């Protein structure tokens, strides 16, 4: 036996309601043995809007902490010494802004920038493919990413300025080969841009490469996930050496953190999620040579709603038992020499190389985003995965097999089995924003924003102007607003139009298709189904799959992508003369946004157009939505999309008295 390894950094992804409440949660988690912070920001912060923006309605403090200005960051890290903390921030479009806020808050504590350790996610490519929290067009976004990298290499040298995410690619449907290839293609796009941009001297480029970190997903097929991570290590080493000439082995090491798979967690029999999480954790810890540097685990009840502190503690304890009670850290790599593992790794490496070459031939990852190739590939892979679950080929215990169950004491009282978002969070954030604006110097703010505007016009690094904005009291929405003004807005390809639909389940599809056709004939013309994403929730995977299946069964589908106001969705329903509106919301803002759409349809004279809702909707909220006029509510347990489409036809027939 060799000397025992040090455990990985143990984090919990956390943040909600307000900076003060999130700070209390952080300090409780640190007291329980957590060794780093992983900050979840709310959607307005992630997409560059202040709490008083129309798109922020209902979203403030829902999926993370709202950060509108420096005062919020001071409160968020109150009594947490940032010079000694390793902080990961899940932030992308506004990563530069949040790091600037963090740096200034740390300096106010007495820390120097070169003492700061942590990570800004800052991977904008996957935002166009999966999470949907982009703010600017791809080229401008890549400029922000690379400016931040160039700044940190010189000024914040222990910081990881980018965390390239394959995690969200798997959630969006990526196979292991696609996950490897698309993430590494993103890394190549970013590194090429930094290398060719002239901000970093050639002799410092190795410093850039070794600060690149990855954020990966580990699914329940933990042998395959172990092989995927070993393939990642091999491919990254090759790219660093062959493409970028990095000769120091340590600098070529794959540095990665993990959030294990949330997509596979089930609402049905949610206690099964505990063993799923443990198995997923093993995939990124068993192989010493491909072991994660940091791990954060979801909670057993994430498919139900927002986990409570106790649920997060349970997931932290899973890591601690593995690291401190088991003998995992006492051995060299237990897979070295396994011909089974080596063969699977070789297969994944070969497939990923081929896919990377295909993306490079298109002009690289950014070009493949703009053409829609990457998104279409993910939507198609996700559709195939859904089909395997629906057919029973892919077994999900408690969902499509072994469905008989004893009542679970964990969910006996569903309303207390999750944490509800603070209903006063939005009002408190609005009041805080008003007070902040009243107390600052408007002249200083205008001067700082003018400097940012000038920097954006040219090629200067945007970080110095951004730091000036922080110190002047500029808000998140004001900073992003100037850049929107300079760079323009952007709407990413949805990937739905080019996606291949269902090839199996022919009889079920045919039966629903007949039902759609019959109903269309009775009502006169094709049945039109509007799939809408109100608010800032960018997790569009479910909406895309619904749109694809609706098209497969014969609906004419109207899907305009993410980030729409209720008013825009109502306007589209009127313009397209639709028969049903389907709303997808996973951010928890359904109680605020859905009734606005229902009421808007009534006011527009479309009271015969039913609204159906899909998302993570607790039972109590589902009952309230139905009382407010919603015809049906679907949650993650409703995995049969073809059956759902049949139900939607019934909803339309009832709305027309058939």
DRENMARTI-763556 format. One record per residue (C-alpha): x, y, z; residue in three letters. Coordinates in Angstrom, 3 decimals. Layout:
BEGIN
px, py, pz, residuo
X, Y, Z, ALA
...
END
This chain:
BEGIN
px, py, pz, residuo
0.000, 0.000, 0.000, UNK
1.131, 3.545, -0.758, UNK
0.611, 6.658, 1.331, UNK
-3.051, 7.553, 1.559, UNK
-4.256, 10.172, -0.942, UNK
-5.829, 13.421, 0.165, UNK
-9.606, 13.513, -0.395, UNK
-11.046, 15.631, -3.192, UNK
-12.621, 19.015, -2.452, UNK
-16.158, 18.410, -1.149, UNK
-18.789, 20.934, -2.099, UNK
-22.532, 21.433, -2.024, UNK
-24.139, 23.461, -4.816, UNK
-26.073, 26.061, -2.853, UNK
-27.681, 29.476, -2.918, UNK
-31.264, 30.719, -2.718, UNK
-33.636, 33.540, -1.773, UNK
-31.166, 36.243, -0.700, UNK
-27.491, 36.898, -0.079, UNK
-28.003, 36.876, 3.701, UNK
-29.893, 33.542, 3.732, UNK
-27.352, 31.962, 1.384, UNK
-24.507, 33.187, 3.590, UNK
-26.089, 31.456, 6.594, UNK
-26.410, 28.239, 4.551, UNK
-22.764, 28.457, 3.414, UNK
-21.527, 28.852, 6.969, UNK
-23.641, 25.905, 8.188, UNK
-22.278, 23.698, 5.391, UNK
-18.671, 24.700, 6.102, UNK
-19.197, 23.864, 9.764, UNK
-20.314, 20.346, 8.700, UNK
-17.004, 19.622, 6.995, UNK
-17.598, 20.926, 3.501, UNK
-14.206, 22.055, 2.130, UNK
-15.232, 24.502, -0.600, UNK
-18.143, 26.653, -1.750, UNK
-20.165, 26.125, -4.921, UNK
-22.409, 29.116, -5.522, UNK
-25.727, 28.826, -7.350, UNK
-26.944, 32.145, -8.783, UNK
-30.520, 32.895, -9.728, UNK
-31.482, 33.176, -13.381, UNK
-31.632, 37.000, -13.592, UNK
-28.042, 37.144, -12.282, UNK
-26.932, 34.437, -14.714, UNK
-28.490, 36.160, -17.709, UNK
-27.587, 39.742, -16.815, UNK
-30.865, 41.252, -15.610, UNK
-31.675, 43.219, -12.475, UNK
-34.575, 41.998, -10.276, UNK
-36.847, 44.754, -11.645, UNK
-36.531, 43.674, -15.301, UNK
-39.705, 42.284, -16.911, UNK
-38.017, 38.926, -17.623, UNK
-36.977, 38.581, -13.967, UNK
-40.598, 38.406, -12.761, UNK
-41.063, 35.256, -10.721, UNK
-37.418, 34.175, -11.109, UNK
-35.667, 36.166, -8.357, UNK
-33.987, 33.912, -5.773, UNK
-35.584, 30.759, -7.210, UNK
-32.696, 28.545, -8.407, UNK
-29.911, 30.439, -6.685, UNK
-28.925, 33.627, -4.954, UNK
-29.740, 37.008, -6.536, UNK
-26.668, 39.237, -6.974, UNK
-27.423, 42.686, -8.346, UNK
-24.458, 44.689, -7.016, UNK
-21.406, 44.744, -4.750, UNK
-23.531, 45.026, -1.610, UNK
-25.059, 41.627, -2.339, UNK
-21.603, 40.026, -2.647, UNK
-20.469, 41.581, 0.617, UNK
-23.505, 40.031, 2.331, UNK
-23.068, 36.704, 0.522, UNK
-19.535, 36.180, 1.861, UNK
-19.888, 37.945, 5.199, UNK
-17.609, 36.315, 7.847, UNK
-16.173, 33.936, 5.205, UNK
-12.466, 34.758, 4.652, UNK
-12.132, 34.712, 0.871, UNK
-8.313, 34.564, 0.980, UNK
-8.663, 31.063, 2.497, UNK
-11.739, 29.850, 0.602, UNK
-11.954, 27.809, -2.608, UNK
-15.080, 29.122, -4.329, UNK
-16.698, 27.706, -7.440, UNK
-19.216, 29.938, -9.193, UNK
-21.683, 28.486, -11.696, UNK
-21.757, 31.581, -13.855, UNK
-21.174, 31.953, -17.577, UNK
-22.538, 34.885, -19.581, UNK
-21.849, 37.227, -16.645, UNK
-18.735, 35.407, -15.351, UNK
-16.502, 38.448, -15.794, UNK
-18.934, 40.577, -13.790, UNK
-19.189, 38.093, -10.919, UNK
-15.429, 37.589, -10.667, UNK
-14.981, 41.367, -10.597, UNK
-17.540, 41.619, -7.769, UNK
-15.804, 38.762, -5.929, UNK
-12.350, 40.312, -6.345, UNK
-13.462, 43.706, -5.045, UNK
-15.305, 42.134, -2.079, UNK
-12.192, 40.081, -1.264, UNK
-9.976, 43.162, -1.452, UNK
-12.317, 44.930, 0.957, UNK
-11.658, 42.017, 3.360, UNK
-7.910, 42.591, 2.950, UNK
-7.203, 39.780, 0.480, UNK
-5.015, 40.311, -2.563, UNK
-6.064, 38.968, -6.003, UNK
-3.144, 36.526, -6.102, UNK
-4.476, 34.835, -2.932, UNK
-7.859, 33.987, -4.453, UNK
-8.570, 30.355, -5.379, UNK
-11.632, 28.998, -7.101, UNK
-13.375, 28.718, -10.434, UNK
-15.694, 30.680, -12.669, UNK
-17.565, 28.294, -14.964, UNK
-17.356, 30.718, -17.914, UNK
-18.138, 28.072, -20.577, UNK
-20.502, 29.898, -22.879, UNK
-20.649, 27.326, -25.689, UNK
-22.705, 24.833, -23.684, UNK
-25.142, 27.610, -22.767, UNK
-26.284, 27.703, -26.394, UNK
-26.691, 23.921, -26.292, UNK
-28.207, 23.082, -22.913, UNK
-28.595, 25.550, -20.030, UNK
-29.706, 28.544, -22.090, UNK
-28.262, 31.293, -19.868, UNK
-26.365, 33.027, -22.661, UNK
-26.728, 36.808, -22.960, UNK
-24.750, 37.810, -26.063, UNK
-23.953, 36.344, -29.516, UNK
-21.290, 33.586, -29.639, UNK
-18.366, 35.662, -30.908, UNK
-18.866, 38.454, -28.346, UNK
-19.362, 35.850, -25.607, UNK
-16.087, 34.188, -26.539, UNK
-14.389, 37.577, -26.270, UNK
-15.629, 37.938, -22.680, UNK
-14.444, 34.392, -21.906, UNK
-10.963, 34.917, -23.321, UNK
-10.580, 38.419, -21.824, UNK
-11.264, 36.916, -18.398, UNK
-8.719, 34.141, -18.984, UNK
-6.046, 36.625, -20.091, UNK
-6.743, 38.845, -17.065, UNK
-6.606, 36.074, -14.474, UNK
-3.370, 34.516, -15.757, UNK
-1.572, 37.749, -14.868, UNK
-3.635, 39.131, -11.996, UNK
-5.415, 36.202, -10.269, UNK
-2.938, 33.386, -11.003, UNK
-4.455, 30.721, -8.696, UNK
-7.933, 31.151, -10.157, UNK
-9.431, 28.734, -12.708, UNK
-10.947, 31.215, -15.191, UNK
-12.955, 28.612, -17.095, UNK
-14.609, 25.343, -16.230, UNK
-15.488, 23.645, -19.507, UNK
-18.694, 21.743, -18.952, UNK
-19.544, 18.386, -20.350, UNK
-22.017, 18.034, -17.462, UNK
-24.834, 19.878, -19.181, UNK
-24.156, 18.174, -22.502, UNK
-25.006, 14.800, -20.947, UNK
-28.155, 16.317, -19.428, UNK
-29.090, 17.531, -22.936, UNK
-28.729, 14.039, -24.387, UNK
-25.024, 13.611, -25.191, UNK
-23.617, 10.117, -25.496, UNK
-20.218, 9.577, -23.798, UNK
-18.504, 10.122, -27.164, UNK
-20.395, 13.377, -27.771, UNK
-19.725, 14.521, -24.220, UNK
-15.982, 14.017, -24.723, UNK
-15.857, 15.481, -28.223, UNK
-18.058, 18.539, -27.753, UNK
-16.396, 19.566, -24.459, UNK
-12.887, 19.157, -25.879, UNK
-13.919, 21.045, -29.040, UNK
-15.015, 23.903, -26.772, UNK
-11.633, 23.809, -25.016, UNK
-9.885, 23.982, -28.392, UNK
-12.025, 26.953, -29.496, UNK
-11.225, 28.860, -26.292, UNK
-7.501, 28.044, -26.256, UNK
-7.082, 28.888, -29.959, UNK
-8.737, 32.252, -29.338, UNK
-6.485, 33.007, -26.356, UNK
-3.363, 31.876, -28.246, UNK
-4.201, 33.948, -31.323, UNK
-5.517, 36.998, -29.431, UNK
-2.122, 38.395, -28.465, UNK
-3.040, 39.250, -24.854, UNK
-0.989, 36.402, -23.367, UNK
2.731, 36.149, -24.241, UNK
3.681, 32.849, -25.891, UNK
5.887, 31.901, -22.950, UNK
2.888, 32.197, -20.566, UNK
0.546, 30.046, -22.676, UNK
1.381, 26.952, -20.642, UNK
0.028, 28.820, -17.593, UNK
-3.284, 29.279, -19.438, UNK
-3.504, 25.589, -20.322, UNK
-2.896, 24.369, -16.794, UNK
-5.593, 26.680, -15.354, UNK
-8.242, 25.178, -17.646, UNK
-10.546, 22.949, -15.651, UNK
-13.500, 20.780, -16.627, UNK
-16.884, 20.133, -15.048, UNK
-18.244, 16.713, -15.895, UNK
-21.309, 14.577, -15.405, UNK
-21.258, 11.048, -14.039, UNK
-24.249, 8.864, -14.846, UNK
-25.331, 5.656, -13.159, UNK
-23.465, 3.419, -15.678, UNK
-20.404, 3.825, -13.510, UNK
-18.083, 1.452, -15.403, UNK
-18.694, 3.382, -18.614, UNK
-18.293, 6.659, -16.712, UNK
-14.951, 5.473, -15.300, UNK
-13.812, 4.650, -18.842, UNK
-15.071, 8.011, -20.088, UNK
-12.951, 9.819, -17.507, UNK
-9.857, 7.774, -18.387, UNK
-10.502, 8.637, -22.054, UNK
-10.850, 12.325, -21.076, UNK
-7.433, 12.194, -19.368, UNK
-5.804, 10.609, -22.431, UNK
-7.392, 12.957, -24.992, UNK
-6.648, 16.108, -22.994, UNK
-3.011, 15.060, -22.599, UNK
-2.766, 14.542, -26.380, UNK
-4.371, 17.904, -27.216, UNK
-2.141, 19.819, -24.784, UNK
1.020, 18.162, -26.111, UNK
0.289, 17.887, -29.839, UNK
-1.784, 20.996, -30.510, UNK
-0.359, 23.412, -27.940, UNK
3.153, 22.076, -27.317, UNK
2.812, 21.875, -23.528, UNK
5.744, 19.664, -22.540, UNK
5.364, 19.699, -18.740, UNK
3.323, 16.623, -17.752, UNK
1.828, 18.340, -14.679, UNK
0.460, 21.169, -16.836, UNK
-1.306, 18.625, -19.075, UNK
-3.166, 16.955, -16.210, UNK
-6.948, 16.901, -16.570, UNK
-8.276, 18.942, -13.680, UNK
-11.957, 18.344, -13.238, UNK
-14.828, 18.675, -10.824, UNK
-18.078, 16.746, -10.843, UNK
-21.758, 17.162, -10.195, UNK
-23.169, 13.686, -10.632, UNK
-26.174, 13.196, -12.866, UNK
-29.385, 14.973, -11.876, UNK
-31.232, 14.041, -15.078, UNK
-31.474, 10.393, -14.010, UNK
-32.987, 11.180, -10.609, UNK
-36.629, 10.171, -10.472, UNK
-39.750, 11.630, -8.946, UNK
-41.193, 8.103, -8.670, UNK
-39.751, 6.191, -5.668, UNK
-37.255, 9.025, -5.023, UNK
-35.524, 6.993, -2.295, UNK
-33.899, 5.049, -5.181, UNK
-31.990, 8.228, -5.995, UNK
-29.726, 7.665, -2.986, UNK
-28.102, 4.565, -4.472, UNK
-28.025, 6.194, -7.905, UNK
-26.014, 9.097, -6.475, UNK
-23.578, 6.726, -4.730, UNK
-22.995, 4.712, -7.921, UNK
-22.502, 7.900, -9.910, UNK
-19.960, 9.137, -7.367, UNK
-17.964, 5.894, -7.802, UNK
-17.559, 6.532, -11.528, UNK
-15.428, 9.611, -10.854, UNK
-13.566, 8.443, -7.735, UNK
-12.613, 4.762, -8.235, UNK
-9.880, 5.338, -10.845, UNK
-6.995, 7.194, -9.146, UNK
-5.500, 8.379, -12.443, UNK
-8.824, 9.866, -13.517, UNK
-10.203, 10.935, -10.131, UNK
-12.138, 14.181, -9.741, UNK
-10.467, 17.063, -7.932, UNK
-13.818, 18.281, -6.556, UNK
-17.203, 16.576, -6.150, UNK
-20.677, 17.906, -5.437, UNK
-23.656, 15.594, -5.234, UNK
-27.329, 16.362, -5.837, UNK
-29.857, 15.491, -3.159, UNK
-32.277, 12.567, -3.288, UNK
-35.282, 14.877, -3.741, UNK
-34.085, 17.164, -6.550, UNK
-36.693, 15.728, -8.959, UNK
-39.327, 16.923, -6.477, UNK
-38.113, 20.467, -5.832, UNK
-35.523, 22.486, -3.916, UNK
-33.546, 20.322, -1.436, UNK
-33.520, 21.278, 2.246, UNK
-30.247, 21.730, 4.205, UNK
-30.701, 18.232, 5.700, UNK
-30.968, 16.703, 2.211, UNK
-27.758, 18.439, 1.169, UNK
-26.063, 17.221, 4.349, UNK
-27.006, 13.632, 3.460, UNK
-25.238, 13.996, 0.100, UNK
-22.162, 15.514, 1.763, UNK
-22.044, 12.589, 4.205, UNK
-22.025, 10.147, 1.252, UNK
-18.755, 11.690, 0.103, UNK
-17.294, 11.702, 3.595, UNK
-18.086, 8.017, 4.185, UNK
-16.385, 7.062, 0.911, UNK
-13.322, 9.226, 1.570, UNK
-12.815, 8.595, 5.286, UNK
-14.369, 5.205, 6.104, UNK
-13.547, 3.170, 2.986, UNK
-10.031, 2.180, 1.847, UNK
-10.429, 3.823, -1.584, UNK
-7.646, 6.367, -1.087, UNK
-5.057, 3.797, 0.040, UNK
-4.344, 2.190, -3.355, UNK
-2.867, 2.975, -6.745, UNK
-5.228, 2.916, -9.735, UNK
-7.224, -0.305, -9.400, UNK
-8.083, -0.411, -13.131, UNK
-4.556, -0.326, -14.555, UNK
-4.025, -3.504, -16.583, UNK
-7.708, -4.326, -17.003, UNK
-8.234, -5.395, -20.622, UNK
-11.981, -4.704, -20.306, UNK
-11.401, -1.110, -19.194, UNK
-8.608, -0.543, -21.744, UNK
-10.805, -1.763, -24.635, UNK
-13.716, 0.491, -23.657, UNK
-11.408, 3.496, -23.194, UNK
-9.886, 2.887, -26.645, UNK
-13.372, 2.729, -28.186, UNK
-14.396, 6.036, -26.578, UNK
-11.126, 7.737, -27.555, UNK
-11.488, 6.658, -31.199, UNK
-15.100, 7.824, -31.381, UNK
-14.307, 11.167, -29.738, UNK
-11.347, 11.832, -32.065, UNK
-13.604, 11.254, -35.074, UNK
-16.276, 13.624, -33.735, UNK
-13.692, 16.301, -32.796, UNK
-12.337, 16.135, -36.363, UNK
-15.875, 16.574, -37.724, UNK
-16.442, 19.688, -35.574, UNK
-13.032, 21.121, -36.524, UNK
-13.829, 20.602, -40.213, UNK
-16.926, 22.787, -39.716, UNK
-14.731, 25.596, -38.392, UNK
-14.745, 24.650, -34.710, UNK
-17.217, 24.636, -31.841, UNK
-18.558, 28.187, -32.295, UNK
-19.307, 27.612, -35.995, UNK
-20.970, 24.300, -35.081, UNK
-23.198, 26.181, -32.600, UNK
-24.176, 28.801, -35.165, UNK
-25.056, 26.237, -37.857, UNK
-27.143, 24.292, -35.341, UNK
-25.138, 21.073, -35.812, UNK
-24.268, 20.570, -32.132, UNK
-27.790, 21.309, -30.903, UNK
-29.414, 19.028, -33.474, UNK
-27.034, 16.205, -32.546, UNK
-27.938, 16.528, -28.858, UNK
-31.698, 16.745, -29.459, UNK
-31.503, 13.610, -31.640, UNK
-29.460, 11.696, -29.024, UNK
-31.886, 12.751, -26.306, UNK
-34.848, 11.597, -28.397, UNK
-33.214, 8.167, -28.783, UNK
-32.595, 7.962, -25.033, UNK
-36.234, 8.852, -24.298, UNK
-37.391, 6.198, -26.747, UNK
-35.312, 3.509, -25.014, UNK
-36.913, 4.415, -21.670, UNK
-40.431, 4.452, -23.111, UNK
-39.952, 1.079, -24.813, UNK
-38.531, -0.463, -21.639, UNK
-35.215, -1.253, -23.348, UNK
-33.525, 1.050, -20.837, UNK
-34.808, 0.105, -17.384, UNK
-35.382, 2.833, -14.812, UNK
-36.253, 1.158, -11.526, UNK
-39.532, 2.403, -10.100, UNK
-40.437, 4.225, -13.321, UNK
-40.833, 1.694, -16.133, UNK
-40.149, -1.485, -14.109, UNK
-40.712, -2.559, -10.483, UNK
-43.326, 0.135, -10.088, UNK
-45.150, -1.498, -7.150, UNK
-44.050, 0.250, -4.004, UNK
-44.663, 0.631, -0.304, UNK
-45.577, 4.154, 0.817, UNK
-42.372, 6.114, 1.411, UNK
-41.932, 7.838, 4.769, UNK
-39.595, 10.270, 2.987, UNK
-42.459, 11.625, 0.914, UNK
-45.374, 11.069, 3.297, UNK
-45.762, 14.840, 3.487, UNK
-44.670, 16.111, 0.085, UNK
-45.182, 19.735, 1.007, UNK
-42.441, 19.484, 3.647, UNK
-40.181, 17.055, 1.718, UNK
-38.664, 19.980, -0.156, UNK
-37.711, 23.534, 0.680, UNK
-40.033, 26.180, -0.692, UNK
-38.484, 29.344, -2.052, UNK
-38.951, 32.410, 0.121, UNK
-42.052, 34.157, -1.308, UNK
-40.678, 37.479, -0.070, UNK
-37.327, 37.128, -1.873, UNK
-38.334, 39.106, -4.961, UNK
-39.836, 42.001, -3.020, UNK
-36.755, 42.136, -0.757, UNK
-34.432, 42.143, -3.780, UNK
-36.404, 44.965, -5.403, UNK
-36.233, 47.036, -2.209, UNK
-32.490, 46.364, -1.843, UNK
-31.912, 47.402, -5.466, UNK
-33.862, 50.629, -4.979, UNK
-31.865, 51.500, -1.846, UNK
-28.563, 50.691, -3.581, UNK
-29.328, 52.946, -6.536, UNK
-30.408, 55.779, -4.240, UNK
-27.185, 55.659, -2.200, UNK
-24.616, 55.653, -5.035, UNK
-23.199, 58.445, -7.182, UNK
-25.045, 58.526, -10.512, UNK
-22.161, 60.481, -12.051, UNK
-19.665, 57.759, -11.100, UNK
-21.993, 55.113, -12.506, UNK
-22.417, 56.930, -15.831, UNK
-18.656, 57.486, -16.150, UNK
-17.923, 53.809, -15.462, UNK
-20.536, 52.631, -17.979, UNK
-19.156, 55.055, -20.580, UNK
-15.689, 53.527, -20.090, UNK
-17.154, 50.035, -20.513, UNK
-18.912, 51.152, -23.705, UNK
-15.646, 52.525, -25.123, UNK
-13.726, 49.363, -24.239, UNK
-16.413, 47.220, -25.898, UNK
-16.131, 49.280, -29.107, UNK
-12.467, 48.383, -29.458, UNK
-10.297, 45.409, -28.572, UNK
-9.248, 46.358, -25.024, UNK
-9.585, 43.720, -22.313, UNK
-12.989, 44.364, -20.703, UNK
-12.002, 43.388, -17.146, UNK
-10.439, 46.733, -16.039, UNK
-13.566, 48.638, -17.130, UNK
-15.716, 46.004, -15.423, UNK
-13.819, 46.419, -12.130, UNK
-14.397, 50.187, -12.391, UNK
-18.118, 49.505, -12.812, UNK
-18.152, 47.343, -9.660, UNK
-16.435, 50.031, -7.591, UNK
-18.782, 52.737, -8.925, UNK
-21.873, 50.763, -7.823, UNK
-23.093, 49.635, -11.251, UNK
-25.701, 46.854, -11.158, UNK
-25.671, 43.495, -12.932, UNK
-28.385, 44.603, -15.367, UNK
-26.654, 47.893, -16.142, UNK
-23.304, 46.197, -16.890, UNK
-24.930, 43.553, -19.116, UNK
-27.243, 46.165, -20.657, UNK
-24.302, 48.149, -22.039, UNK
-22.818, 44.986, -23.543, UNK
-26.194, 43.987, -25.041, UNK
-26.324, 47.461, -26.564, UNK
-22.818, 47.008, -28.035, UNK
-22.932, 43.333, -29.039, UNK
-26.627, 42.784, -29.787, UNK
-29.119, 40.142, -28.646, UNK
-29.037, 36.509, -29.800, UNK
-31.457, 33.592, -30.065, UNK
-29.760, 30.189, -30.342, UNK
-30.921, 27.418, -32.714, UNK
-33.440, 25.082, -31.030, UNK
-32.316, 21.895, -32.801, UNK
-35.933, 20.779, -33.092, UNK
-36.531, 21.228, -36.837, UNK
-33.642, 18.989, -37.886, UNK
-34.141, 16.358, -35.211, UNK
-35.009, 12.785, -36.053, UNK
-38.122, 11.647, -34.219, UNK
-39.194, 8.235, -32.961, UNK
-38.316, 5.188, -35.030, UNK
-39.830, 2.617, -32.643, UNK
-43.187, 2.420, -30.872, UNK
-44.890, 2.470, -34.266, UNK
-48.324, 1.242, -33.160, UNK
-48.653, 3.767, -30.319, UNK
-47.491, 6.635, -32.558, UNK
-49.858, 5.572, -35.332, UNK
-52.825, 5.448, -32.925, UNK
-52.176, 8.993, -31.661, UNK
-51.542, 10.218, -35.192, UNK
-54.993, 8.933, -36.186, UNK
-56.506, 10.682, -33.165, UNK
-54.763, 13.959, -34.113, UNK
-55.927, 13.658, -37.717, UNK
-59.536, 12.903, -36.748, UNK
-59.669, 15.827, -34.313, UNK
-58.077, 18.143, -36.891, UNK
-60.768, 17.195, -39.429, UNK
-63.522, 17.876, -36.912, UNK
-62.078, 21.279, -36.010, UNK
-61.051, 22.188, -39.562, UNK
-57.334, 22.350, -40.443, UNK
-54.214, 20.953, -38.735, UNK
-53.913, 20.863, -34.949, UNK
-51.422, 23.512, -33.834, UNK
-49.518, 23.136, -30.553, UNK
-47.495, 26.015, -29.109, UNK
-44.612, 24.949, -26.849, UNK
-43.559, 27.912, -24.718, UNK
-40.704, 28.625, -22.299, UNK
-41.771, 31.621, -20.185, UNK
-39.310, 33.422, -17.936, UNK
-35.570, 32.818, -17.784, UNK
-35.472, 29.032, -17.401, UNK
-33.110, 27.906, -20.161, UNK
-33.272, 24.157, -19.503, UNK
-35.075, 23.397, -22.740, UNK
-34.359, 19.658, -23.069, UNK
-37.858, 18.606, -22.011, UNK
-39.582, 21.240, -24.141, UNK
-37.561, 20.148, -27.176, UNK
-38.490, 16.502, -26.686, UNK
-42.176, 17.413, -26.325, UNK
-41.944, 19.507, -29.521, UNK
-40.301, 16.650, -31.439, UNK
-42.864, 14.076, -30.261, UNK
-45.790, 16.420, -30.950, UNK
-44.520, 16.812, -34.494, UNK
-44.108, 13.028, -34.789, UNK
-47.780, 12.432, -33.945, UNK
-48.991, 14.990, -36.481, UNK
-49.256, 18.319, -34.662, UNK
-48.039, 21.487, -36.325, UNK
-45.594, 22.660, -33.669, UNK
-44.716, 26.267, -32.888, UNK
-41.601, 26.458, -30.711, UNK
-39.658, 29.730, -30.570, UNK
-37.061, 28.699, -28.008, UNK
-36.370, 30.055, -24.539, UNK
-36.769, 33.274, -22.615, UNK
-40.176, 34.657, -23.507, UNK
-42.498, 36.848, -21.474, UNK
-46.056, 35.621, -20.850, UNK
-47.210, 38.454, -23.132, UNK
-45.020, 37.197, -26.003, UNK
-46.376, 33.662, -25.613, UNK
-49.970, 34.932, -25.698, UNK
-49.172, 37.022, -28.785, UNK
-47.719, 33.931, -30.526, UNK
-50.815, 31.902, -29.604, UNK
-53.026, 34.579, -31.189, UNK
-50.858, 34.982, -34.301, UNK
-50.536, 31.234, -34.928, UNK
-54.194, 30.464, -34.087, UNK
-53.142, 27.517, -31.896, UNK
-55.323, 24.818, -30.344, UNK
-53.236, 24.281, -27.197, UNK
-50.402, 26.001, -25.316, UNK
-47.834, 23.839, -23.515, UNK
-45.608, 25.637, -20.998, UNK
-42.332, 24.178, -19.720, UNK
-40.829, 25.626, -16.518, UNK
-38.165, 23.984, -14.355, UNK
-37.030, 27.007, -12.324, UNK
-39.891, 26.968, -9.818, UNK
-41.498, 30.138, -11.218, UNK
-44.609, 28.323, -12.469, UNK
-46.936, 29.864, -9.871, UNK
-46.043, 33.386, -11.006, UNK
-45.771, 32.908, -14.787, UNK
-48.385, 30.295, -15.754, UNK
-51.434, 32.220, -14.416, UNK
-50.252, 35.267, -16.402, UNK
-50.394, 33.226, -19.618, UNK
-53.820, 31.767, -18.751, UNK
-55.211, 35.218, -17.969, UNK
-53.591, 36.693, -21.103, UNK
-55.268, 34.084, -23.298, UNK
-58.651, 34.853, -21.717, UNK
-58.183, 38.585, -22.281, UNK
-57.238, 37.876, -25.911, UNK
-60.494, 35.966, -26.401, UNK
-58.820, 32.542, -26.472, UNK
-60.602, 30.987, -23.504, UNK
-61.097, 27.832, -25.618, UNK
-57.295, 27.362, -25.940, UNK
-56.277, 25.061, -23.082, UNK
-52.940, 25.423, -21.268, UNK
-50.935, 22.401, -20.138, UNK
-47.803, 22.666, -17.978, UNK
-44.678, 20.541, -17.602, UNK
-41.910, 20.876, -15.033, UNK
-40.885, 20.221, -11.464, UNK
-44.242, 21.104, -9.934, UNK
-45.086, 19.983, -6.368, UNK
-48.543, 18.443, -5.858, UNK
-49.896, 21.458, -3.996, UNK
-48.822, 23.804, -6.792, UNK
-50.342, 21.470, -9.411, UNK
-53.704, 21.647, -7.647, UNK
-53.469, 25.453, -7.479, UNK
-52.606, 25.701, -11.182, UNK
-55.587, 23.557, -12.135, UNK
-57.809, 25.777, -10.000, UNK
-56.406, 28.751, -11.943, UNK
-57.520, 27.214, -15.236, UNK
-54.657, 24.916, -16.295, UNK
-55.978, 21.792, -18.024, UNK
-53.168, 19.353, -17.103, UNK
-49.834, 19.275, -15.270, UNK
-47.005, 16.860, -16.181, UNK
-43.966, 16.205, -14.014, UNK
-40.790, 14.070, -14.446, UNK
-42.736, 10.894, -13.556, UNK
-44.719, 11.311, -16.802, UNK
-42.055, 9.825, -19.058, UNK
-44.408, 8.473, -21.760, UNK
-44.404, 11.322, -24.282, UNK
-46.664, 9.524, -26.745, UNK
-49.256, 8.994, -24.008, UNK
-48.870, 12.644, -23.054, UNK
-49.621, 13.676, -26.659, UNK
-52.745, 11.508, -26.631, UNK
-53.794, 13.262, -23.423, UNK
-53.212, 16.680, -25.027, UNK
-55.564, 15.735, -27.891, UNK
-58.212, 14.822, -25.283, UNK
-57.668, 18.185, -23.591, UNK
-58.220, 19.959, -26.933, UNK
-61.358, 17.912, -27.661, UNK
-62.842, 18.728, -24.242, UNK
-62.070, 22.436, -24.735, UNK
-64.148, 22.329, -27.953, UNK
-66.993, 20.283, -26.480, UNK
-66.067, 17.043, -28.264, UNK
END
